[in-house]
Structures are given as C-alpha cells and as structure tokens.
C-alpha cells in the first residue's frame, strides 16, 4: 500500500524554488495550528480520525476498524496497529493482505512513528466494535410501552457517560505512555545497574554528547538554513548537476532538518539515506514525509560509525561537516569513515575540496574596543576580565582593511584522498606585509574556501586558488558547467562560520626583537592544528611567526 510520489523536475537555482520551499513550510505551520489527522497510507491531512479512516478504506482498501474488531484490539493494540501501518508505508513495504496478531507482537510498536500522532489522541472518537455496539443497544433499549424519561434526565445520563469515557481515555493514555517508557527502558538501557566508575568508552561517549544535543534544537538549524552562501551552494550544485544524482544512491551524513537529502531527492536520486545522531532526525523524518519524499529518503538515527545502512555501497556522500577554522567539531573523521566503508570506487564527495588561509592582522581600534575596554567600564577598572583573554580564539567577521599582509594558503584538503591522521598537522606559511605596523602585529586571521567538483579528479583546484577564482573560471562556454564554490573569508559575503581571530599577547612578547614591520617585508612561520586535550571536538592552534630580519615568536590558542 505504499504510494509513489512523482519527483518534481525543478529548474536550477531559481527564486521560484525558494518561494515554493517557503510556501510549503508556511502551509505546514498553518496546519499545525488546528487538530489534523495524517492519513495512514499517504500524506493527506483530515480534520478528524473517522473521515481519514473512511478515506483509507475507500481509496486503498485498508479497513482499520475491521482489523481492530477482528483482532479484538484494546487501546495499546490499536497504537501498535497504527505504528505498524505507518512504519510499513514509510519504509515502502506492502502491507499484508490480512494483518495478524503476530504482526503486532513487537513492543517497539508502542512508540509512535509520528510525534504527537493526532490519530492516537482521537482513538476515543472511533465507532465502537460491532459486538459492543449491539450489546449496548440491547441494554439501552426500552419497550415501546415504557414511559420515556424526561429529556433532562436523558441529557444528564449522557453527560455522565461522556465524563466516564473521558476519564477512562485519560487513564488509558497515561498507561500507554508508561508502557512505552518501560518498553524503551527494557530494550535500550542496560539490564545491570550502572557502575560507580564509568568506563573509558562511556567517558568518550559523554564527551561528545553535548555536541549532538546542541543540534537537537531549532535555533542552530535556522541559522544554518538562513546562511544563503552555505545553503545556496549545496542547492545550486545539486540542482545544477542533476545528471550526477539521477538514479543514484546518496548518503547524507549529519542530515539535520533533511534539507540536503530533499535537494538530492528532488534532483532525481533513486535512494537517499539520511543519518543523524541528534534528535533533530525525528523532525527531519516528519519534514520529509510532509513533503512527499519518504518513498525516496530513509532516515536513520545514530552515528554513521554505528548505524547499519540498508545498502553495501553508495554513489555520492553529501555532508555539511565544516566547522569554525574548518576542522572544529571534528565531524570530518566521520565523513572519511563513511567514505572508506561505503563510497563506491568512482563515487563522489560533496563538497570535494577545502583550502585553508591565514593572514596577519593589525587593528588598533579592535584591540581598544575589546581588550583595553576592560580598563575603563563606566569609570571602573575591570582588569581581572583581561585574564587569559588572549588564550582563546574569537569567532569574528573582520573588515578586510584589518589585514596587514597578503593571505597565505597553508593547507589544502582533497576529501577523496585525505586521511584522519592528516587532520592533525603542521604547515609553513608566508605573507608579505602590505602596511607598516610599528614593529608589532595584533594577531592573525584564519578562514577557508570550499569547492564542489563534479568529478573526483579536478586538477584545477590547486592549494593556492581561491573559491572566487575557481568559480569564475567555469561556465565560459556552453560545454562547461558553472562551478560552485564559496569562501568564509573577509573578502566575501559573511557566513555563519565567519573567520577566526587570534590576538597576540604583545605584553608577553618583545616587539623590538621581531624586526621592523615595514610594508614589503616578509613574515613567515609555521601553523599547527592540534587536538585539544580533554575536548574531543575542540582544537588548539599554534602559530609561529617572524618578520624578515627578526626573531621568531609563537603562541597557542584554544578553540572550544
């Protein structure tokens, strides 16, 4: 009884796509404002349970009430039946010709497929079983000769019956919730009492728990979706290269709200597998169902290292794994794990390449506003607030005028070949000062560029090419497709990643030893990305530098 939804052949990157997408979401919001019952067999919405079940019976031959009566299902049994049907439809399975009690034995069916399923809440609105209705009719029947009770008495009796039914329903629903909780506890929690001393594996798991929990809420996804540079890049590449996605199996790692999975499904992918450890996967599943794409997209909850995919290999891996300074949050190792285990030999990673950049900064005004500021706050000296102020990096969008030297590309990642070990590294960098800075720098700025190549072999993406240069070189003739790339740097449109500013603690340095910081002189050194001890997804970044003719200095910053 699964239903196939026709795919929309949307055109590439049009404002119409965005308007349609927004309209779809707005209409969904309006539906949530009034009670609505989603069909058991498709995504139609009905004002009540009875009309929905009549539709299922008339259009699809699914007689829910007949199954209930035949199996003699109680409240819990009906919940299992609802979950069995919804789960089968979402997974594209054909329902049995005759649903049996054996199909409903699994206690996991007590957990609803849809959050706040209105059908479960409306079970009291369903007509009673035929036998019960007949018995009730016999009990309440009175001889024709009997005197009819006053109308008031009838209404009072009816009111009492309704009150009793409401109380019974409340008890049943409370019992249902407790049964679900007990079932989940038994199925997914350890049988033994927890040890007082957690194991190393438990500590490691807990260390990343905050990361997945942070992605369970709407706010962070709203920020990312509204980052047009980010979201448009994925949309434009996927819709602009439908020939790459048509008929393919796609894996979306860290799917969030499901937006990238839905892009891929609209582009003609045969199957999309959306994976996310965060609870946001539950809303993604509803988003996908509401947009008629659940026949193409399968949602799996868990880490990619732990879930079992329904396929041996995938043709494309799409993921938005990038963090501050590119590697903060340490999600890339999970993508590389999936690449090595699931990606076909000629498969494609989206995005495909990233380049990291650094440049020296001289901005006395910024230092005064954010460092010297603490020495005079409404007339009060708050010097203690400056303690360790130089130890942490700052997520900041900087004015290009703050850069006092040429940008230096210090690391290039080809995601088809890079290894996890290569994500901890030391690299040389060099810049030419563009202005006199009086013998002392204020800091350094790091950002990255992201590239979406149409094939694994893309020699035009060199370590020192910028996103703007590479994208501009594409689409120069009818035979060449437009290229998609973006930058998070100060010379481009602001993104939610911004840039990372590392302020130098010049009080601990000896500026006179650095040499004369004059325009035209070289400044060079090494830059290290180090795993932060005690913070599995954090970074430590060490920068060593020296101006031509002077001695080298170094400093370490945390990015937590």
Secondary structure as UniProt FT lines:
FT   HELIX           15..32
FT   STRAND          37..38
FT   STRAND          45..46
FT   HELIX           49..60
FT   HELIX           64..71
FT   HELIX           75..90
FT   TURN            91..92
FT   HELIX           101..104
FT   HELIX           107..110
FT   TURN            115..116
FT   HELIX           118..121
FT   HELIX           123..125
FT   HELIX           130..140
FT   TURN            144..145
FT   HELIX           151..188
FT   HELIX           200..214
FT   HELIX           218..226
FT   HELIX           228..240
FT   HELIX           242..245
FT   TURN            246..247
FT   STRAND          249..253
FT   TURN            256..257
FT   HELIX           259..266
FT   TURN            267..268
FT   STRAND          271..276
FT   HELIX           280..290
FT   TURN            291..292
FT   TURN            294..296
FT   STRAND          297..301
FT   TURN            304..306
FT   STRAND          314..319
FT   TURN            324..325
FT   TURN            327..329
FT   HELIX           332..342
FT   STRAND          343..350
FT   STRAND          353..361
FT   HELIX           364..370
FT   HELIX           372..375
FT   TURN            378..379
FT   HELIX           383..386
FT   TURN            387..391
FT   STRAND          394..396
FT   HELIX           400..402
FT   STRAND          408..414
FT   TURN            415..417
FT   HELIX           420..423
FT   STRAND          425..433
FT   TURN            438..439
FT   STRAND          443..452
FT   TURN            459..460
FT   TURN            463..464
FT   HELIX           467..472
FT   TURN            478..479
FT   STRAND          484..487
FT   TURN            490..491
FT   TURN            496..497
FT   STRAND          499..503
FT   HELIX           506..508
FT   HELIX           511..514
FT   TURN            519..520
FT   STRAND          522..531
FT   TURN            533..534
FT   TURN            536..537
FT   STRAND          539..547
FT   TURN            548..549
FT   STRAND          553..559
//
